[in-house]
Amino acid sequence: MLGRRAVGWGREQLDLAALAAMESALAAVQPAVVINTAAFNYVDLAETRRQEALTGNFTGPAHLARLATVQGWTLVHFSTDYVYGGDGLERPRLESDPPAPVNFYGYSKLLGEEAILRTAPGALVARVAHLYGGASQSSGRVNLVQRFMAQARAGEAIRVTRGQTLNPTSVQDVVPAVLALLDGGAAGLFHLTGEGECTAGEFAAAVLRLAGGPVNVTELERDPRPALRPRYTVLENRRWAELGLPPLPAWQASLAAYVAQLTGRKPSGS
Ligand SMILES: NC(=O)c1ccc[n+]([C@@H]2O[C@H](COP(=O)([O-])OP(=O)(O)OC[C@H]3O[C@@H](n4cnc5c(N)ncnc54)[C@H](OP(=O)(O)O)[C@@H]3O)[C@@H](O)[C@H]2O)c1
């Protein structure tokens, strides 16, 4: 979507752990905007590899925020709905609601967003959730829609935490939303998630149905994974709406478009 206006850098060009190298690499390029999509987002591994999680989600992004102010560019950073869930409330969260993460990944992402908002008032921090779309640059990593489809092809059941409720978000919706905010000179914290909410099980079932395969989803009462999953982390895009911008698409429509793109099948109803 950005075309030739953007240069994509991976870990080789910009490692969030290499603070001095980051500074000189960015000073040489003199960007107008830096969009940081890197994170230590292995939710379960973050419980034990805490230092790496802090580097990728807190100290690296905090350093980027310092560089943004010193070097004079705008930082765009992504955070997560996993900053919520610990207070047991089951209502959509606004940007003004106090966070309460339930696992170390959420905690490290919260430290990162707080550091950025404190250090670089012109930065844009977008909280997204259950993100899918595009193609990961990491070898062997696929997004959750691709993973569910691969598991279904292999005849495996998709295992999710029973009742985990969130709003799935398509990269295809987030990118234009971020660009619209940048064009409008917006800064600070924004929730940018697909409209509507569902459980992780409903989302997985929708993927499998749209892909035309059997729907084999197991909802686990007790999730054995090392990191606790928050029960309810639905975000409301309140600040986005207050700018008079049209709602992001409903998650069902965006998911249908993405699965159609992956499978070549027409979205149902079209
Ligand atoms: N995926 C979701 O469901 C979800 C939900 C909410 C929020 N988010 C947020 O959205 C953003 C994008 O997530 P994503 O799932 O699209 O990410 P992704 O495709 O997994 O990409 C993350 C990238 O960050 C890289 N990385 C990790 N540590 C790094 C470091 N120290 N220096 C440089 N690069 C490093 C990873 O490289 P390696 O592969 O080499 O580790 C990986 O390529 C993140 O901020 C994430 O926290 C994601």
The ligand as an SDF file (V2000), in Angstrom:
LIG
                    3D

 48 52  0  0  0  0  0  0  0  0999 V2000
   -0.2160  -11.0700   15.7730 N   0  0  0  0  0  0  0  0  0  0  0  0
   -1.1820  -10.6490   16.5800 C   0  0  0  0  0  0  0  0  0  0  0  0
   -2.2200  -11.3010   16.7640 O   0  0  0  0  0  0  0  0  0  0  0  0
   -1.0290   -9.3270   17.2870 C   0  0  0  0  0  0  0  0  0  0  0  0
   -2.0490   -8.9480   18.1870 C   0  0  0  0  0  0  0  0  0  0  0  0
   -1.9300   -7.7270   18.8320 C   0  0  0  0  0  0  0  0  0  0  0  0
   -0.8410   -6.9110   18.6040 C   0  0  0  0  0  0  0  0  0  0  0  0
    0.1380   -7.3200   17.7570 N   0  0  0  0  0  0  0  0  0  0  0  0
    1.2820   -6.4190   17.5540 C   0  0  0  0  0  0  0  0  0  0  0  0
    1.3380   -6.0900   16.1890 O   0  0  0  0  0  0  0  0  0  0  0  0
    2.7150   -5.9340   15.7890 C   0  0  0  0  0  0  0  0  0  0  0  0
    3.0140   -6.8510   14.6240 C   0  0  0  0  0  0  0  0  0  0  0  0
    2.7790   -8.1920   15.0490 O   0  0  0  0  0  0  0  0  0  0  0  0
    2.8760   -9.4160   14.0170 P   0  0  0  0  0  0  0  0  0  0  0  0
    2.2210  -10.5800   14.6820 O   0  0  0  0  0  0  0  0  0  0  0  0
    2.4140   -8.9710   12.6780 O   0  0  0  0  0  0  0  0  0  0  0  0
    4.4290   -9.6330   13.9830 O   0  0  0  0  0  0  0  0  0  0  0  0
    5.3320  -10.7130   13.1770 P   0  0  0  0  0  0  0  0  0  0  0  0
    4.8470  -10.9130   11.8000 O   0  0  0  0  0  0  0  0  0  0  0  0
    5.5420  -11.9080   14.0410 O   0  0  0  0  0  0  0  0  0  0  0  0
    6.6820   -9.8910   13.1300 O   0  0  0  0  0  0  0  0  0  0  0  0
    7.3720   -9.4950   14.2910 C   0  0  0  0  0  0  0  0  0  0  0  0
    8.8110   -9.3650   13.8410 C   0  0  0  0  0  0  0  0  0  0  0  0
    9.5790   -8.7120   14.8610 O   0  0  0  0  0  0  0  0  0  0  0  0
   10.8740   -9.2730   14.7650 C   0  0  0  0  0  0  0  0  0  0  0  0
   11.6480   -9.0330   15.9570 N   0  0  0  0  0  0  0  0  0  0  0  0
   11.5460   -9.6170   17.1730 C   0  0  0  0  0  0  0  0  0  0  0  0
   12.4770   -9.1190   18.0050 N   0  0  0  0  0  0  0  0  0  0  0  0
   13.1910   -8.2090   17.2880 C   0  0  0  0  0  0  0  0  0  0  0  0
   14.3000   -7.3760   17.5640 C   0  0  0  0  0  0  0  0  0  0  0  0
   14.8900   -7.3890   18.7580 N   0  0  0  0  0  0  0  0  0  0  0  0
   14.7570   -6.5530   16.5930 N   0  0  0  0  0  0  0  0  0  0  0  0
   14.1990   -6.5450   15.3660 C   0  0  0  0  0  0  0  0  0  0  0  0
   13.1550   -7.3300   15.0330 N   0  0  0  0  0  0  0  0  0  0  0  0
   12.6640   -8.1470   15.9840 C   0  0  0  0  0  0  0  0  0  0  0  0
   10.6120  -10.7440   14.5420 C   0  0  0  0  0  0  0  0  0  0  0  0
   11.7540  -11.3700   14.0300 O   0  0  0  0  0  0  0  0  0  0  0  0
   12.0770  -12.9070   14.4120 P   0  0  0  0  0  0  0  0  0  0  0  0
   11.0920  -13.7380   13.6620 O   0  0  0  0  0  0  0  0  0  0  0  0
   13.4660  -13.0290   13.9200 O   0  0  0  0  0  0  0  0  0  0  0  0
   11.9270  -13.0470   15.8800 O   0  0  0  0  0  0  0  0  0  0  0  0
    9.4770  -10.6850   13.5320 C   0  0  0  0  0  0  0  0  0  0  0  0
    9.9640  -10.6400   12.2100 O   0  0  0  0  0  0  0  0  0  0  0  0
    3.5390   -6.2190   17.0500 C   0  0  0  0  0  0  0  0  0  0  0  0
    3.8060   -4.9990   17.7070 O   0  0  0  0  0  0  0  0  0  0  0  0
    2.6120   -7.0590   17.9030 C   0  0  0  0  0  0  0  0  0  0  0  0
    2.9160   -6.9470   19.2730 O   0  0  0  0  0  0  0  0  0  0  0  0
    0.0700   -8.5060   17.0890 C   0  0  0  0  0  0  0  0  0  0  0  0
  1  2  1  0
  2  3  2  0
  2  4  1  0
  4  5  1  0
  4 48  2  0
  5  6  2  0
  6  7  1  0
  7  8  2  0
  8  9  1  0
  8 48  1  0
  9 10  1  0
  9 46  1  0
 10 11  1  0
 11 12  1  0
 11 44  1  0
 12 13  1  0
 13 14  1  0
 14 15  2  0
 14 16  1  0
 14 17  1  0
 17 18  1  0
 18 19  2  0
 18 20  1  0
 18 21  1  0
 21 22  1  0
 22 23  1  0
 23 24  1  0
 23 42  1  0
 24 25  1  0
 25 26  1  0
 25 36  1  0
 26 27  1  0
 26 35  1  0
 27 28  2  0
 28 29  1  0
 29 30  1  0
 29 35  2  0
 30 31  1  0
 30 32  2  0
 32 33  1  0
 33 34  2  0
 34 35  1  0
 36 37  1  0
 36 42  1  0
 37 38  1  0
 38 39  2  0
 38 40  1  0
 38 41  1  0
 42 43  1  0
 44 45  1  0
 44 46  1  0
 46 47  1  0
M  CHG  2   8   1  16  -1
M  END
$$$$
